[in-house]
């Protein structure tokens, strides 16, 4: 590898010459993904879009993520959670206290 700058593209030396390659950016510990449910852990799925001629192109199936604010009586404050539509129904059935306990058990800061 010729140059390495985190989060940048670099020229990489392979057997047959130089190729331009984009390096992956490392995520800080404790940061959340954008299309990621804090309660259920639902993340995007990946697959193919298949056209009429049966050409396949990559696509991403995003979960139905919503930002929702709940009153947390034990903390005496509001918490803003990033939840899928299914997780919102789960919070409605089990209660916000139990849901926050599950989120904290997964290691997510609330």
C-alpha positions in Angstrom: 0.0 0.0 0.0 1.4 3.4 -1.0 -0.5 5.9 1.2 -2.9 5.5 4.1 -5.1 8.3 5.2 -8.1 7.3 7.3 -11.3 7.9 5.5 -9.7 8.9 2.2 -9.1 7.2 -1.1 -5.5 6.0 -1.8 -3.5 4.4 -4.6 -2.8 0.8 -3.8 -0.1 -1.3 -5.5 -1.2 -4.7 -6.8 0.7 -7.2 -9.0 -0.4 -5.6 -12.3 -0.1 -1.9 -11.4 -1.7 0.9 -9.3 -5.4 0.9 -8.5 -7.5 3.5 -6.9 -9.2 2.2 -3.8 -11.5 3.8 -1.2 -10.6 2.9 2.4 -13.3 2.2 4.9 -13.8 4.8 7.7 -13.6 3.4 11.2 -16.5 4.3 13.4 -16.0 5.6 16.9 -17.1 3.3 19.7 -20.6 4.3 21.0 -21.8 6.0 17.8 -25.0 4.7 16.3 -25.8 3.8 12.7 -28.3 6.0 10.9 -30.7 3.3 9.8 -30.4 1.2 12.9 -33.1 0.5 15.6 -31.8 0.9 19.2 -34.3 -1.5 20.7 -34.5 -4.4 18.2 -31.1 -3.9 16.5 -32.8 -4.0 13.0 -30.3 -2.9 10.3 -30.6 -2.5 6.6 -30.7 -5.7 4.5 -29.0 -5.9 1.1 -30.1 -7.6 -2.1 -30.7 -7.0 -5.8 -33.2 -5.0 -7.8 -34.1 -7.2 -10.8 -35.3 -5.4 -13.9 -37.6 -6.7 -16.6 -34.6 -7.9 -18.6 -33.4 -9.6 -15.4 -30.4 -7.4 -14.9 -29.4 -7.3 -11.2 -28.3 -4.1 -9.5 -27.4 -3.8 -5.8 -30.0 -2.2 -3.5 -30.5 -1.7 0.2 -33.7 -2.5 2.1 -33.9 0.1 4.9 -36.1 -0.6 8.0 -38.8 1.9 8.8 -36.8 4.0 11.3 -38.4 6.8 13.2 -37.1 9.2 15.8 -39.5 9.3 18.8 -39.4 11.2 22.1 -40.6 9.5 25.3 -40.9 10.8 28.8 -38.8 8.7 31.2 -40.3 9.0 34.7 -37.4 7.3 36.5 -34.9 9.8 34.9 -37.3 12.8 35.1 -36.5 13.7 31.5 -37.3 13.0 27.9 -35.3 10.5 25.9 -35.2 10.6 22.1 -34.9 7.1 20.6 -34.3 5.9 17.1 -36.8 3.0 16.7 -38.3 0.9 13.9 -42.0 0.9 13.5 -42.2 -2.6 15.1 -40.1 -1.3 18.1 -42.5 1.6 18.6 -45.3 -1.0 19.0 -43.1 -3.0 21.4 -42.5 0.1 23.6 -46.3 0.7 23.6 -46.9 -2.8 24.9 -44.0 -3.3 27.4 -43.6 0.3 28.5 -40.8 2.8 28.2 -39.0 1.7 31.4 -38.6 -1.9 30.2 -37.7 -0.8 26.7 -34.9 1.5 28.0 -33.7 -1.3 30.2 -33.4 -3.6 27.1 -31.6 -0.8 25.2 -29.1 -0.3 28.0 -28.6 -4.1 28.2 -27.6 -4.1 24.6 -24.9 -1.6 25.5 -26.4 1.5 23.9 -26.2 4.8 25.8 -29.6 6.4 26.5 
